[in-house]
Amino acid sequence: MTPYNKKLSVSTSPFLKAEDTTPEIMMTVVYTLVPVVLVALYYFGLGALLVILTAVFSCLFTEWLFNKPGQRYATLKDGSALITGLLLALTLPPGFPLWMVFIGGFVAIALGKVMWGGLGQNIFNPALLGRAFLQAAFPTAITTWSPPDGRYFSLRGTNGALPFFQGTNVDAVTSATPLARMKFDHLPTDSLDLLLGATGGSLGETCALLLLLAGVFLLLKKIIDWRIPLAILLTVVVFSGIVHLVNPEIYPSPVFMVLSGGLLLGAVYMATDLVTSPITPKGTWIFGIGIGVLVVLIRLWGGLPEGVMYAILLMNAATPLLNKFTRIRTYGYTN
């Protein structure tokens, strides 16, 4: 009999591991964002390109800066800083000053990720935290919108403004977002324009159809939890639908609420962040419903026309509690 000479392999749990690595998951998400970025470039041209490049560079630079000497490039390979930069850019208007974009990227990585201990330790979505800082620090610039007017090779708004100085290349024409028009003037926007993105707004508000398709792809790849976007969208549809039936002349339809603003971008890419969302099935439902309720409340009765950012950040803060109180009972134990 031939002796069995193979050495015994000893390892620790978990013994079952996912086939996809973190960098592979991150890059898959980046690939789904490419069509969204291309549509933003089609509608807003050079201004959109500069905002995107500045946000991505700022996030990558900040990630590199806070790494230990000798390991400067260690965490750049996982793709998380790249995604943060892309998502931050997609929440900004095309005419936003580039120096402000850079500050937003720095805050997103430094305060949204590094200070918590790095990837997997942060409580809040880094891109939204950077955007929230910009909203608080520069409220006028971040609510100044340029229409998609076919000017591909010119700067928009105050893209080229010097730090702490008023820019000189201000657009002669600005436009309100569909949400602002509906909230303050009660003027609806054609659903087809919302679906295809031919409206003013942030770079990520361009094409609802692409965001829906990207969400379906990520669901099929099992990269995001289907419960979260479904809970958000169903809650918004039901809540806004009830209010719309009460007074359709003032309150928008559920279709408008879903297709306008950053709801789809937030529901597909930000609320589903694996780090800042709950890990229990019941917790994800509560998380999504909470976001949906807050979005409708802020949009209809808050001081701002959009509420996706604050809704997600507030529910991010509740995620540790949701994980604690909705954890699945271990077999054989009563709690």
C-alpha positions in Angstrom: 0.0 0.0 0.0 1.4 3.4 -1.0 1.6 5.6 2.1 -0.4 8.9 2.1 2.3 11.5 2.2 0.2 14.7 1.6 0.7 17.2 4.4 -2.2 18.2 6.6 -3.6 21.6 5.8 -4.7 23.6 8.8 -6.6 26.9 8.4 -9.1 29.1 10.3 -12.7 29.8 9.4 -14.5 30.8 7.3 -13.8 27.9 5.1 -16.3 28.9 2.4 -15.1 32.1 0.6 -16.7 34.2 -2.1 -15.1 33.9 -5.5 -15.0 37.7 -6.1 -12.4 39.7 -4.3 -12.9 43.3 -3.1 -11.0 44.8 -6.0 -13.0 42.8 -8.5 -16.3 43.9 -6.9 -15.1 47.5 -6.9 -14.1 47.5 -10.5 -17.4 45.9 -11.5 -19.2 48.8 -9.9 -16.8 51.2 -11.7 -17.7 49.6 -15.0 -21.4 50.1 -14.5 -20.7 53.8 -13.8 -18.9 54.3 -17.1 -22.2 54.7 -19.2 -23.5 57.1 -16.6 -20.3 59.2 -16.8 -20.4 59.1 -20.6 -24.0 60.5 -20.6 -23.0 63.2 -18.2 -20.1 64.1 -20.6 -22.6 64.1 -23.5 -24.9 66.6 -21.8 -22.4 68.8 -20.0 -19.1 68.4 -21.9 -15.9 69.8 -20.6 -17.3 71.0 -17.3 -18.4 67.5 -16.3 -15.1 66.0 -17.4 -13.1 68.4 -15.2 -15.4 67.9 -12.2 -15.1 64.1 -12.5 -11.3 64.1 -13.0 -10.8 66.5 -10.1 -12.9 64.5 -7.7 -11.2 61.2 -8.6 -7.7 62.7 -8.4 -8.5 64.3 -5.0 -9.8 61.0 -3.6 -6.8 59.0 -4.9 -4.3 61.7 -3.7 -5.8 61.8 -0.2 -5.8 58.0 0.0 -2.2 58.0 -1.0 -1.3 60.8 1.4 -2.7 59.1 4.5 -1.1 55.7 3.7 2.1 54.9 5.7 5.4 55.6 4.0 6.5 52.7 2.0 2.9 51.6 1.5 1.6 54.7 -0.3 -0.1 52.6 -3.0 -1.2 49.7 -0.9 -4.9 50.6 -0.6 -5.2 52.4 -4.0 -5.5 49.0 -5.6 -8.8 48.0 -4.0 -10.7 50.6 -6.1 -12.6 52.1 -3.2 -11.1 55.6 -3.5 -11.8 55.5 -7.3 -15.5 54.7 -6.6 -15.7 57.4 -4.0 -14.4 60.0 -6.4 -16.8 59.0 -9.2 -19.8 59.0 -6.9 -18.9 62.3 -5.4 -18.5 63.9 -8.8 -21.9 62.5 -9.9 -23.6 64.3 -6.9 -22.2 67.7 -8.0 -23.4 70.3 -10.6 -21.4 70.6 -13.8 -20.4 74.2 -13.1 -19.0 73.6 -9.6 -15.7 75.2 -8.9 -12.8 72.7 -9.2 -11.1 73.8 -6.0 -14.2 73.1 -4.1 -14.4 69.7 -5.8 -10.9 68.9 -4.6 -11.8 69.8 -1.0 -14.9 67.6 -1.2 -12.7 64.7 -2.3 -10.3 65.3 0.5 -13.1 65.4 3.1 -14.7 62.3 1.7 -11.6 60.2 2.1 -10.0 61.8 5.2 -13.1 62.2 7.3 -15.4 59.7 5.6 -12.9 56.7 5.5 -9.4 57.2 6.9 -10.3 58.6 10.3 -12.5 55.5 11.0 -9.7 53.1 10.3 -9.9 52.6 6.5 -12.0 50.5 4.2 -14.7 48.5 6.1 -14.6 50.6 9.2 -16.5 53.7 8.2 -20.0 54.4 9.4 -21.1 56.9 6.8 -20.9 56.7 3.0 -17.7 58.6 2.2 -18.9 60.2 -1.1 -22.1 61.5 0.6 -20.2 62.8 3.6 -17.9 64.8 1.2 -21.0 66.1 -0.5 -22.7 67.0 2.8 -19.6 69.0 3.7 -19.8 70.9 0.4 -23.5 71.5 0.9 -22.8 73.1 4.3 -19.7 75.0 3.3 -20.7 76.3 -0.2 -24.5 76.2 -0.4 -24.8 78.8 -3.2 -22.3 77.1 -5.5 -23.7 73.7 -5.1 -27.2 74.8 -5.9 -26.3 76.7 -9.1 -27.2 74.5 -12.1 -26.3 74.7 -15.8 -28.7 73.4 -18.4 -27.6 70.7 -20.9 -27.2 73.1 -23.9 -24.7 71.3 -26.1 -21.7 73.4 -25.2 -19.1 70.6 -25.1 -15.8 72.5 -25.0 -16.4 75.4 -22.6 -16.3 75.8 -18.9 -19.5 76.0 -16.9 -20.6 78.2 -14.0 -17.5 78.9 -11.9 -15.4 75.8 -12.8 -12.3 77.9 -13.1 -12.8 80.2 -10.1 -9.8 80.8 -7.9 -10.0 79.6 -4.3 -12.0 82.0 -2.2 -12.6 84.4 -5.2 -15.6 84.9 -7.4 -15.2 83.3 -10.8 -15.4 85.4 -13.9 -16.9 82.8 -16.3 -20.4 82.6 -14.9 -23.0 81.1 -17.3 -25.4 83.6 -18.8 -28.1 80.9 -18.5 -28.8 78.8 -15.5 -31.7 76.5 -14.8 -33.6 75.0 -11.9 -33.6 71.2 -11.4 -36.9 69.3 -12.0 -37.2 68.9 -8.2 -36.8 72.7 -7.6 -39.3 73.5 -10.3 -41.8 71.2 -8.9 -41.3 72.1 -5.2 -41.3 75.9 -5.6 -43.2 76.5 -8.8 -45.4 73.4 -9.0 -44.2 72.8 -12.6 -43.8 69.2 -13.7 -41.1 67.8 -16.0 -41.8 65.4 -18.8 -41.2 61.8 -17.8 -39.3 61.0 -21.0 -36.8 63.8 -20.3 -36.3 62.5 -16.8 -35.8 59.0 -18.1 -33.2 60.0 -20.7 -31.6 62.8 -18.6 -32.2 65.9 -20.7 -32.6 68.1 -17.6 -30.5 70.3 -15.4 -29.1 68.9 -12.2 -26.1 67.0 -10.8 -24.0 64.9 -13.1 -25.6 61.7 -11.8 -29.1 62.9 -12.4 -28.7 62.6 -16.2 -30.2 59.3 -17.2 -32.6 57.3 -15.0 -32.8 54.5 -17.6 -29.1 53.8 -17.3 -29.2 53.8 -13.5 -32.1 51.3 -13.6 -30.2 49.0 -16.0 -27.1 49.3 -13.9 -29.1 48.4 -10.8 -30.5 45.3 -12.5 -27.0 44.2 -13.6 -25.6 44.6 -10.0 -28.5 42.7 -8.6 -27.9 39.8 -11.1 -24.2 39.8 -10.1 -25.3 39.7 -6.5 -23.1 42.7 -5.6 -25.9 44.7 -4.0 -28.7 43.5 -1.7 -32.0 43.6 -3.6 -34.0 44.4 -0.5 -32.5 47.9 0.0 -33.3 49.5 -3.4 -36.6 47.7 -3.5 -37.6 49.0 -0.1 -36.5 52.5 -0.9 -38.4 52.7 -4.2 -41.6 51.0 -2.9 -41.7 53.3 0.0 -41.3 56.4 -2.1 -43.9 55.2 -4.6 -46.5 54.3 -1.9 -45.9 57.3 0.3 -45.7 59.9 -2.5 -48.6 58.2 -4.3 -50.9 58.7 -1.2 -49.9 62.3 -0.9 -50.3 62.8 -4.7 -53.9 61.5 -4.5 -54.7 64.0 -1.8 -53.6 67.0 -3.8 -52.3 66.2 -7.3 -51.9 69.9 -8.2 -49.2 70.5 -5.6 -47.6 67.1 -4.9 -45.8 65.2 -7.7 -46.6 61.8 -9.0 -44.7 58.7 -7.8 -43.2 58.4 -11.3 -41.7 61.9 -11.0 -40.5 61.2 -7.5 -38.6 58.0 -8.6 -37.1 59.4 -11.9 -36.1 62.8 -10.7 -33.1 63.9 -8.6 -30.6 61.5 -7.2 -33.0 58.9 -5.9 -31.9 56.1 -8.3 -28.2 56.9 -8.0 -28.5 56.8 -4.2 -30.7 53.7 -4.1 -28.4 51.7 -6.5 -24.9 52.8 -5.5 -24.9 54.6 -2.1 -27.6 53.1 0.1 -26.3 49.6 -0.9 -22.8 50.3 0.2 -21.7 47.0 1.8 -20.0 48.8 4.7 -22.6 51.3 5.7 -25.8 49.3 5.2 -27.2 46.6 7.6 -26.2 43.0 7.2 -29.5 41.4 8.4 -32.5 40.8 6.2 -34.9 42.6 8.5 -32.4 45.4 9.0 -32.1 46.0 5.3 -35.9 46.4 5.0 -36.1 48.9 7.9 -33.0 50.7 6.4 -34.6 51.1 3.0 -38.0 52.0 4.3 -36.4 54.7 6.5 -34.6 56.2 3.6 -37.7 56.2 1.4 -39.8 58.0 4.1 -37.1 60.6 4.8 -36.7 61.3 1.1 -40.4 62.0 0.7 -40.6 64.1 3.9 -37.6 66.3 2.9 -38.6 66.7 -0.7 -42.2 67.6 0.0 -42.0 69.5 3.3 -38.4 70.2 4.0 -36.4 73.4 3.1 -34.5 71.6 0.3 -35.9 70.2 -2.9 -33.7 67.0 -2.6 -33.3 64.7 0.4 -31.6 61.6 -0.7 -28.2 62.5 0.7 -29.4 63.4 4.2 -31.8 60.4 4.2 -29.0 57.9 3.5 -26.5 59.5 5.9 -29.1 59.5 8.7 -29.9 55.8 8.1 -26.1 55.1 8.0 -26.0 56.4 11.5 -28.8 53.9 12.5 -27.1 50.9 10.8 -25.2 49.7 14.0 -28.4 49.7 15.9 -30.3 47.9 13.1 -27.6 45.2 13.1 -27.8 44.8 16.8 -31.6 44.6 17.2 -32.4 42.7 14.1 -29.7 40.0 14.2 -30.8 36.5 13.4 -31.3 34.3 16.4 -28.7 31.6 16.7 -30.1 28.1 16.7 -30.4 26.8 20.2 -30.4 30.2 21.9 -33.3 32.4 22.9 -31.7 35.7 22.1 
